[in-house]
């Protein structure tokens, strides 16, 4: 076969096509039909589904970890786009499938499951929390703090309903505790929770943080380390966001936690963007699509995914128009003459992966229902920036954070903000974070670049008015 040489434009087009995510309504409708059938036959799951909507604004589908069905469904699911899951370790009688192009539950096909029997499992952050809330006294399978645990919640007729928790593991096997394992996991949580976040030199801060990541990975392994780091990053962000605190309480009231997360958004300076990429790659993240609005909005984003832990990171950075043609996640970005929305946010609050924490967490909800419920709780939502049948997105109104005088003075001295902006930021603070309300349909995995550009511009600290002063 003759080698084919692609032009730069052809390579660019090929790369973009790789992440032109399709709409998979047929596969989603099939999964919804299986879940509807399951809910009709399992009263506990049906009641929980109702409470999820009414008490948390979430949909049962978005909590489902996997379905277990008879092996005679294999031909059907393969036609729908499901393929064997290389990470789905199972017992010999089961085979795991997943849909690589859609956000849908995994499917386990069981060779000994017959007739109308079916099982469903939802994912929660903590099995003991879920059990305590719902009065479940069954003994969980799997070790405390282990990579996979499950508990039988309810067995009714031909159905079984389970809850599972995962930590850096995509399979379905439980194992026995290893000596010292729980202590190592707890030590890793403590190391990241209590890490130094504020540095006089953020570049050295990243070096120290990367060294800490190496220490944690040596303790518990890469995928468990990823779970620990992001659990603690969510907790750090939640403590600084009133909407997050309110919604987390609502989800905790059903013992669920943040297991409905969609993606985590970090903001970075141009200088340290490659350091952020290096930190995420150390945790096992792989690059997905890049966004680059360039002259349109002066920003870019690299999306990464950790395939085992199932976490998506959306990483924002200021970009110049000419930088849309480069891989800005790998090439160094020189200092720019002025700050865009991302650079100003970092200048005021710090690097997301260091002192500032995440800009927002996006979770999957019933979009309209959550909006109404949060409004009743005193949390208003901004105008949606995606409003399509397959993708709806909106931020809660921003959380205003104090801005240190030292940071503001540095920006003023470098002529990156005006005197009036200096007075505004030092007296009233600046918008720091949001909770994002998202609903996907058709299993759509992608994002809407044009609409994200609009919200990036709309959340520029220079354009925001006060909403909350969070204690």
C-alpha positions, -999 to 999 in steps of 0.1 A, spaced: 0 0 0 13 34 -9 18 59 19 -6 89 18 7 123 29 -20 146 43 -18 183 41 -20 204 73 -56 213 64 -65 177 58 -50 166 91 -69 194 109 -101 183 93 -95 146 102 -87 155 138 -119 176 141 -140 148 125 -128 124 152 -148 144 177 -178 154 157 -200 136 182 -232 121 167 -267 120 181 -276 85 191 -313 87 197 -320 51 187 -295 38 212 -308 62 239 -344 53 232 -336 16 235 -319 22 269 -348 43 281 -373 16 271 -353 -10 291 -352 14 321 -389 21 318 -396 -16 318 -374 -21 348 -390 8 368 -425 -6 361 -414 -38 378 -393 -25 407 -413 -2 430 -382 9 450 -364 21 419 -396 37 406 -401 57 438 -364 67 439 -368 79 403 -397 101 413 -378 115 442 -348 122 421 -369 145 399 -389 161 426 -362 166 452 -330 170 432 -340 180 397 -322 149 382 -332 121 359 -328 84 368 -310 77 335 -281 100 345 -275 80 377 -275 46 360 -241 29 360 -251 -2 341 -279 -26 331 -276 -64 332 -296 -82 305 -298 -116 289 -271 -124 263 -297 -128 236 -296 -89 235 -261 -89 220 -271 -86 183 -295 -58 192 -270 -37 211 -242 -42 186 -265 -28 159 -271 2 182 -234 10 184 -225 -8 216 -191 -26 215 -172 -48 240 -157 -26 268 -120 -33 271 -120 -19 306 -151 -39 317 -136 -67 337 -163 -92 346 -170 -128 357 -169 -155 330 -207 -155 326 -209 -118 318 -196 -95 290 -194 -57 293 -204 -34 265 -203 4 262 -212 30 235 -180 49 226 -200 77 209 -227 83 234 -232 91 271 -253 60 280 -252 34 307 -229 4 302 -245 -30 294 -236 -63 310 -249 -93 291 -253 -123 313 -253 -158 297 -274 -173 325 -300 -146 326 -332 -158 310 -367 -145 302 -378 -111 315 -351 -109 342 -331 -77 344 -309 -58 368 -301 -22 371 -274 -4 391 -271 33 399 -239 50 410 -236 69 442 -205 86 457 -208 65 489 -226 31 494 -227 36 532 -243 70 528 -269 57 503 -277 28 526 -281 50 557 -305 74 539 -327 45 526 -325 22 555 -308 -6 536 -292 -33 559 -278 -57 533 -241 -63 536 -223 -46 507 -200 -66 484 -164 -52 482 -140 -37 506 -145 -3 523 -127 25 503 -122 -1 476 -123 4 439 -157 -12 434 -185 -19 459 -221 -27 454 -252 -34 475 -285 -50 467 -311 -23 473 -342 -42 463 -352 -75 446 -387 -77 432 -400 -104 409 -375 -108 380 -357 -76 389 -327 -67 410 -318 -31 419 -283 -23 430 -263 7 441 -225 9 433 -196 31 441 -164 33 421 -129 46 427 -106 45 397 -120 12 383 -142 5 353 -149 -32 359 -174 -52 378 -154 -74 402 -150 -69 439 -120 -81 458 -107 -86 493 -89 -59 512 -51 -58 510 -30 -51 541 -26 -14 546 -47 -5 515 -73 15 534 -47 35 553 -29 43 520 -61 56 505 -70 77 535 -34 91 536 -37 100 499 -70 119 505 -54 137 534 -24 147 513 -44 163 486 -70 178 509 -43 196 530 -20 204 501 -4 239 497 -24 259 472 -9 294 475 26 301 462 47 332 456 57 316 423 30 296 407 54 278 383 72 264 413 38 257 428 30 235 399 64 217 403 56 210 440 20 199 431 33 175 404 57 161 430 28 156 453 8 139 426 37 115 421 37 107 458 0 100 458 2 78 427 30 58 444 6 53 474 -26 42 455 -20 40 418 -28 64 390 -66 58 386 -73 58 423 -52 90 426 -74 106 399 -105 97 418 -91 112 450 -79 144 434 -112 152 417 -133 143 447 -113 168 467 -114 194 439 -152 192 439 -152 195 477 -130 226 475 -151 242 448 -183 234 467 -172 252 498 -168 284 478 -201 282 459 -235 287 475 -255 271 446 -232 240 449 -238 238 486 -275 239 482 -276 214 453 -252 190 471 -274 190 502 -304 181 479 -285 152 463 -271 140 496 -306 139 509 -310 108 487 -275 95 494 -262 103 459 -234 128 461 -220 143 429 -220 110 409 -240 129 382 -210 151 372 -206 158 335 -173 178 334 -150 198 356 -138 232 343 -103 246 351 -90 280 341 -53 286 335 -29 314 326 -12 312 292 22 307 308 11 277 329 -14 260 306 11 232 296 18 226 333 -20 220 338 -19 196 309 11 178 324 -7 174 358 -38 160 341 -18 136 319 0 124 351 -35 114 363 -42 94 332 -62 120 312 -62 118 274 -68 147 250 -101 149 232 -113 178 211 -99 214 212 -119 245 210 -105 278 197 -126 308 191 -96 330 186 -106 364 172 -143 357 181 -138 355 218 -101 353 226 -102 320 243 -95 283 237 -101 251 255 -86 216 256 -110 189 266 -95 158 282 -110 126 295 -98 100 320 -112 68 306 -111 46 337 -125 72 362 -148 86 336 -140 122 344 -140 150 317 -119 181 322 -126 213 302 -95 235 304 -98 272 294 -70 296 284 -68 330 266 -58 327 229 -46 350 202 -63 347 167 -31 332 151 -29 305 178 -60 287 166 -37 269 141 -14 254 167 -18 227 194 -18 252 222 -20 224 248 15 213 239 32 245 226 43 272 250 21 304 250 40 337 255 26 364 277 -1 384 258 -3 423 258 -37 422 273 -59 399 293 -89 381 280 -117 367 302 -98 337 313 -65 355 320 -83 382 340 -101 356 361 -67 339 368 -51 372 375 -78 381 401 -83 346 417 -53 324 408 -48 292 389 -77 268 390 -54 239 398 -38 258 426 -53 285 448 -86 293 429 -101 259 424 -125 250 396 -144 277 378 -175 254 376 -187 219 379 -213 208 353 -237 181 362 -265 164 344 -300 174 354 -336 178 342 -327 213 329 -361 231 333 -370 214 365 -337 222 382 -340 258 371 -374 261 388 -363 243 420 -331 263 425 -351 295 420 -374 285 448 -343 280 470 -330 315 461 -306 305 434 -312 322 401 -299 309 367 -284 330 339 -297 330 304 -290 296 287 -260 295 264 -271 262 247 -308 256 241 -310 228 216 -332 197 217 -301 176 224 -281 200 246 -292 226 272 -267 245 294 -269 274 318 -248 288 347 -263 297 380 -256 333 387 -219 337 396 -205 335 431 -186 367 439 -152 361 456 -131 387 474 -100 398 454 -67 403 473 -53 438 471 -19 424 462 -33 406 431 -52 437 420 -22 460 425 -1 437 403 -26 438 375 -29 476 378 9 481 378 11 460 346 -16 482 331 -39 451 327 -68 467 345 -79 504 349 -80 523 382 -118 521 382 -116 483 377 -91 481 405 -115 499 429 -144 477 418 -125 445 423 -109 454 456 -141 467 472 -167 444 457 -147 414 446 -153 396 413 -173 366 400 -154 334 408 -175 303 402 -208 288 390 -227 256 391 -237 245 356 -271 230 348 -268 207 318 -292 183 301 -281 160 272 -303 140 249 -295 115 222 -264 105 242 -247 136 229 -211 138 243 -200 171 227 -202 208 234 -214 238 215 -184 260 206 -203 291 195 -225 291 226 -195 285 249 -179 316 233 -210 336 242 -209 326 279 -171 330 281 -177 366 271 -207 371 293 -189 359 324 -159 383 320 -153 399 355 -153 433 339 -189 429 330 -203 413 361 -224 428 389 -225 415 425 -246 385 432 -234 370 465 -206 377 489 -199 342 501 -187 338 537 
